[in-house]
Amino acid sequence: MTQSNTDPAAEAALLKAYAAGDTDAARSLATAYTPLVFAHAFRMLNDRAEAEDVAQDAMLRLWRQAPGWDAQGGASVRTWLYRVTANLCIDRLRKTRPDGLPEELEVADDRPGVEAQMQAKARHMALEDALMQLPDRQRQAVVLRHIEGLGNTEIAQIMDIGPRAVESLTARGKRALSAILSGQRRDLGYIDDTVETSL
């Protein structure tokens, strides 16, 4: 079972096996989905500890659903987890809004030159900061489409809206990101007229 091509029947079988006490099934599900859930939560919250809490909560909710999981219910496990994760993140964001620049972010391991590393880090931090300035639904749509790489149909299921609404949210979110980042173009090393946001 891969993340990009999930099989609802296989997922349901794993959940049923987990509910019956199969630890290998639980390990397979956790290995497949915990990193995905954590990554999505981190992109929504920009806070590692909060993202870890959300990932744990989302997976616990999946374990609770396991005995009654219905493969014919429509949503794949991945879609269901994205929806639960997004809702948990939005709940946290509504309680306490972060402000200011994000905390120190990890630098990639492939070790380009120091100057390139610093510029890439500055761009990443600027993008993360800009994402946090978007309204919740726009940020969710942009992250799911352009960072997680999901299609509009699956995003529509996750967000419980129509595909056209996904397109609208994504387009508005990208325009807002471009406007937020446009004043930083020179500082971030962009030399053309289009702010490249890595989206």
C-alpha contacts under 8 A as a table, 3 or more apart, distances in Angstrom:
res1	aa1	res2	aa2	distance
1	M	5	N	7.23
1	M	6	T	5.96
1	M	7	D	6.89
1	M	10	A	7.55
1	M	11	E	8.00
1	M	32	A	7.99
2	T	5	N	5.50
2	T	6	T	5.80
2	T	32	A	7.35
3	Q	6	T	5.83
3	Q	32	A	6.90
3	Q	33	Y	7.79
3	Q	78	R	7.36
6	T	11	E	7.60
6	T	76	S	7.06
6	T	78	R	7.55
7	D	10	A	5.28
7	D	11	E	6.14
7	D	76	S	7.42
8	P	11	E	4.98
8	P	12	A	6.00
8	P	71	A	5.61
8	P	75	A	7.77
8	P	76	S	5.23
8	P	77	V	7.04
9	A	12	A	5.05
9	A	13	A	6.15
9	A	71	A	5.68
10	A	13	A	5.01
10	A	14	L	6.24
11	E	14	L	5.10
11	E	15	L	6.22
11	E	71	A	7.77
11	E	76	S	7.62
11	E	77	V	6.67
12	A	15	L	5.05
12	A	16	K	6.04
12	A	69	W	6.43
12	A	70	D	6.91
12	A	71	A	5.48
13	A	16	K	5.04
13	A	17	A	6.07
14	L	17	A	5.00
14	L	18	Y	6.07
14	L	25	A	5.27
14	L	26	A	7.46
14	L	28	S	8.00
14	L	29	L	7.31
15	L	18	Y	4.94
15	L	19	A	6.11
15	L	25	A	7.10
15	L	26	A	7.55
15	L	29	L	7.97
15	L	63	W	7.79
15	L	66	A	4.96
15	L	67	P	7.16
15	L	69	W	7.16
16	K	19	A	5.05
16	K	20	A	6.30
16	K	66	A	6.17
16	K	67	P	6.08
16	K	69	W	7.54
17	A	20	A	5.03
17	A	21	G	6.51
17	A	22	D	5.32
17	A	25	A	6.10
18	Y	21	G	5.10
18	Y	22	D	4.71
18	Y	23	T	6.38
18	Y	24	D	7.82
18	Y	25	A	5.32
18	Y	26	A	5.37
18	Y	66	A	7.16
19	A	22	D	7.23
19	A	63	W	7.80
19	A	66	A	5.76
19	A	67	P	5.25
22	D	25	A	5.48
22	D	26	A	6.70
23	T	26	A	5.01
23	T	27	R	6.16
24	D	27	R	4.98
24	D	28	S	6.15
25	A	28	S	5.08
25	A	29	L	6.26
26	A	29	L	5.23
26	A	30	A	6.05
27	R	30	A	5.10
27	R	31	T	5.94
28	S	31	T	5.20
28	S	32	A	6.13
29	L	32	A	5.17
29	L	33	Y	6.00
29	L	34	T	7.91
30	A	33	Y	5.35
30	A	34	T	5.24
30	A	59	M	7.72
31	T	34	T	6.10
31	T	35	P	7.22
32	A	35	P	7.15
32	A	36	L	7.48
33	Y	36	L	5.14
33	Y	37	V	6.08
33	Y	78	R	7.24
34	T	37	V	5.14
34	T	38	F	6.06
34	T	55	A	6.50
34	T	56	Q	7.96
34	T	59	M	7.07
35	P	38	F	5.10
35	P	39	A	6.03
36	L	39	A	5.23
36	L	40	H	6.24
37	V	40	H	5.25
37	V	41	A	6.14
37	V	55	A	5.47
37	V	58	A	7.63
37	V	81	L	6.97
37	V	82	Y	6.83
37	V	85	T	6.64
38	F	41	A	5.11
38	F	42	F	6.04
38	F	51	A	5.71
38	F	52	E	6.09
38	F	54	V	7.36
38	F	55	A	5.03
39	A	42	F	5.13
39	A	43	R	6.25
39	A	51	A	7.72
40	H	43	R	5.20
40	H	44	M	6.27
40	H	82	Y	7.61
40	H	85	T	7.51
40	H	86	A	7.90
40	H	143	V	7.87
40	H	148	E	7.52
41	A	44	M	5.07
41	A	45	L	5.97
41	A	46	N	7.86
41	A	50	E	7.97
41	A	51	A	4.84
41	A	52	E	7.86
41	A	54	V	6.61
41	A	55	A	6.94
41	A	85	T	6.41
41	A	86	A	7.09
41	A	89	C	6.43
42	F	45	L	5.14
42	F	46	N	4.98
42	F	47	D	5.86
42	F	48	R	5.97
42	F	50	E	7.67
42	F	51	A	4.89
43	R	46	N	5.47
43	R	128	E	7.52
43	R	143	V	7.16
44	M	86	A	7.58
44	M	89	C	6.55
44	M	132	M	7.57
44	M	139	R	7.34
44	M	140	Q	6.97
44	M	143	V	7.64
45	L	50	E	7.16
45	L	51	A	6.69
45	L	89	C	6.55
45	L	93	L	7.26
45	L	132	M	7.67
46	N	51	A	7.77
46	N	102	P	6.77
46	N	128	E	7.06
46	N	132	M	7.78
47	D	50	E	5.42
47	D	51	A	6.03
47	D	103	E	7.83
48	R	51	A	5.02
48	R	52	E	6.14
49	A	52	E	5.12
49	A	53	D	6.36
50	E	53	D	5.09
50	E	54	V	6.21
51	A	54	V	5.03
51	A	55	A	6.04
52	E	55	A	5.09
52	E	56	Q	6.17
53	D	56	Q	5.20
53	D	57	D	6.14
54	V	57	D	5.01
54	V	58	A	5.99
54	V	85	T	6.64
54	V	88	L	6.50
54	V	89	C	7.02
55	A	58	A	5.14
55	A	59	M	6.16
55	A	85	T	7.10
56	Q	59	M	5.28
56	Q	60	L	6.13
57	D	60	L	5.09
57	D	61	R	6.24
58	A	61	R	5.12
58	A	62	L	6.37
58	A	81	L	6.65
58	A	84	V	6.25
58	A	85	T	5.92
58	A	88	L	7.90
59	M	62	L	4.92
59	M	63	W	6.27
59	M	81	L	7.82
60	L	63	W	5.05
60	L	64	R	6.29
61	R	64	R	5.06
61	R	65	Q	6.30
62	L	65	Q	5.01
62	L	66	A	6.23
62	L	81	L	7.54
63	W	66	A	5.14
64	R	67	P	7.16
65	Q	68	G	5.80
65	Q	69	W	5.76
66	A	69	W	5.14
70	D	73	G	5.24
71	A	74	G	6.91
71	A	75	A	7.83
71	A	76	S	7.59
75	A	78	R	7.91
75	A	79	T	5.78
75	A	80	W	5.95
75	A	157	Q	7.50
76	S	79	T	5.17
76	S	80	W	6.12
77	V	80	W	5.04
77	V	81	L	6.00
78	R	81	L	5.13
78	R	82	Y	6.15
79	T	82	Y	5.16
79	T	83	R	6.25
79	T	154	E	6.82
79	T	157	Q	7.15
79	T	158	I	5.76
80	W	83	R	5.19
80	W	84	V	6.22
80	W	158	I	6.87
81	L	84	V	5.07
81	L	85	T	5.87
82	Y	85	T	5.09
82	Y	86	A	5.97
82	Y	158	I	6.31
83	R	86	A	5.20
83	R	87	N	6.18
83	R	158	I	4.70
83	R	159	M	6.51
84	V	87	N	5.18
84	V	88	L	6.17
85	T	88	L	5.14
85	T	89	C	6.14
86	A	89	C	5.07
86	A	90	I	6.09
86	A	140	Q	7.25
87	N	90	I	5.12
87	N	91	D	6.14
88	L	91	D	5.15
88	L	92	R	6.38
89	C	92	R	5.14
89	C	93	L	6.14
90	I	93	L	4.97
90	I	94	R	6.11
90	I	136	D	6.73
91	D	94	R	5.29
91	D	95	K	6.48
92	R	95	K	5.20
92	R	96	T	6.40
93	L	96	T	5.36
93	L	97	R	5.28
93	L	98	P	7.60
94	R	97	R	6.33
101	L	125	M	7.84
101	L	129	D	6.11
102	P	105	L	7.84
102	P	125	M	6.85
102	P	128	E	7.32
102	P	129	D	6.30
105	L	121	K	7.58
105	L	125	M	7.33
107	V	117	Q	7.26
107	V	121	K	6.65
108	A	111	R	6.69
111	R	114	V	7.96
111	R	117	Q	7.20
112	P	116	A	6.13
112	P	117	Q	5.91
113	G	116	A	5.25
113	G	117	Q	6.02
114	V	117	Q	4.99
114	V	118	M	6.13
115	E	118	M	5.15
115	E	119	Q	6.18
116	A	119	Q	5.08
116	A	120	A	6.00
117	Q	120	A	5.16
117	Q	121	K	6.04
118	M	121	K	5.06
118	M	122	A	6.05
119	Q	122	A	5.01
119	Q	123	R	6.17
119	Q	188	L	6.51
119	Q	189	G	7.33
120	A	123	R	5.13
120	A	124	H	6.12
121	K	124	H	5.03
121	K	125	M	6.05
122	A	125	M	5.15
122	A	126	A	6.02
122	A	188	L	6.71
123	R	126	A	5.03
123	R	127	L	6.10
123	R	188	L	6.03
123	R	197	T	7.70
124	H	127	L	5.12
124	H	128	E	6.14
125	M	128	E	5.05
125	M	129	D	6.01
126	A	129	D	5.09
126	A	130	A	6.02
126	A	181	L	7.36
127	L	130	A	4.99
127	L	131	L	6.03
127	L	177	L	7.87
127	L	181	L	7.68
127	L	197	T	6.41
128	E	131	L	5.10
128	E	132	M	6.35
129	D	132	M	5.23
129	D	133	Q	6.70
130	A	133	Q	5.20
130	A	134	L	6.94
130	A	177	L	6.03
130	A	180	I	6.29
130	A	181	L	7.00
131	L	134	L	5.46
131	L	139	R	5.99
131	L	177	L	6.91
132	M	135	P	7.92
132	M	139	R	7.32
134	L	138	Q	6.16
134	L	139	R	5.52
134	L	173	G	6.82
134	L	176	A	7.26
134	L	177	L	7.64
135	P	138	Q	5.45
135	P	139	R	6.15
136	D	139	R	5.23
136	D	140	Q	6.10
137	R	140	Q	5.03
137	R	141	A	6.18
137	R	169	L	7.22
138	Q	141	A	5.19
138	Q	142	V	6.11
138	Q	169	L	5.15
138	Q	170	T	6.23
138	Q	172	R	7.14
138	Q	173	G	5.09
139	R	142	V	5.18
139	R	143	V	5.98
139	R	173	G	6.56
140	Q	143	V	5.26
140	Q	144	L	6.07
141	A	144	L	5.24
141	A	145	R	6.02
141	A	155	I	7.12
141	A	166	V	6.47
141	A	169	L	6.26
141	A	170	T	5.49
141	A	173	G	7.82
142	V	145	R	5.25
142	V	146	H	5.63
142	V	147	I	7.20
142	V	169	L	7.61
142	V	170	T	5.13
142	V	173	G	6.26
142	V	174	K	7.09
143	V	146	H	5.59
143	V	147	I	4.89
143	V	148	E	6.06
144	L	147	I	5.94
144	L	148	E	4.77
144	L	149	G	6.18
144	L	150	L	5.73
144	L	155	I	6.70
145	R	148	E	5.94
145	R	149	G	4.92
145	R	150	L	5.02
145	R	151	G	6.34
145	R	152	N	7.13
145	R	155	I	7.35
145	R	170	T	7.52
146	H	149	G	5.26
146	H	150	L	7.57
146	H	199	L	5.14
147	I	199	L	6.47
150	L	154	E	6.55
150	L	155	I	6.55
151	G	154	E	5.60
151	G	155	I	6.26
152	N	155	I	4.99
152	N	156	A	5.95
152	N	163	P	5.57
152	N	166	V	6.31
152	N	167	E	7.23
153	T	156	A	5.11
153	T	157	Q	6.49
153	T	162	G	7.98
153	T	163	P	5.81
154	E	157	Q	5.06
154	E	158	I	6.23
155	I	158	I	4.96
155	I	159	M	6.00
155	I	163	P	7.68
155	I	166	V	7.02
156	A	159	M	5.23
156	A	160	D	5.54
156	A	161	I	4.96
156	A	162	G	5.35
156	A	163	P	5.34
156	A	165	A	7.89
156	A	166	V	6.20
157	Q	160	D	4.98
157	Q	161	I	6.74
157	Q	162	G	7.92
161	I	165	A	6.34
161	I	166	V	7.09
162	G	165	A	5.26
162	G	166	V	6.50
163	P	166	V	4.95
163	P	167	E	6.35
164	R	167	E	5.02
164	R	168	S	6.23
165	A	168	S	4.98
165	A	169	L	6.10
166	V	169	L	5.17
166	V	170	T	6.01
167	E	170	T	5.16
167	E	171	A	6.03
168	S	171	A	5.20
168	S	172	R	6.10
169	L	172	R	5.22
169	L	173	G	5.94
170	T	173	G	5.04
170	T	174	K	6.14
171	A	174	K	5.23
171	A	175	R	6.23
172	R	175	R	5.13
172	R	176	A	6.12
173	G	176	A	5.08
173	G	177	L	6.12
174	K	177	L	5.01
174	K	178	S	6.13
175	R	178	S	5.11
175	R	179	A	6.25
176	A	179	A	5.06
176	A	180	I	6.12
177	L	180	I	5.06
177	L	181	L	6.04
177	L	197	T	7.88
178	S	181	L	5.21
178	S	182	S	5.73
178	S	195	V	6.11
178	S	197	T	7.62
179	A	182	S	5.22
179	A	183	G	7.68
180	I	183	G	6.96
181	L	184	Q	5.36
181	L	185	R	6.63
181	L	195	V	6.78
182	S	185	R	5.37
182	S	195	V	6.12
183	G	186	R	7.75
184	Q	187	D	5.31
184	Q	188	L	6.03
185	R	188	L	5.32
185	R	189	G	6.36
185	R	190	Y	5.21
185	R	191	I	7.39
185	R	195	V	6.29
186	R	189	G	5.15
186	R	190	Y	5.68
186	R	191	I	6.78
187	D	190	Y	7.70
190	Y	193	D	7.95
190	Y	194	T	7.90
190	Y	195	V	6.71
190	Y	196	E	7.40
192	D	195	V	7.57
196	E	199	L	7.51
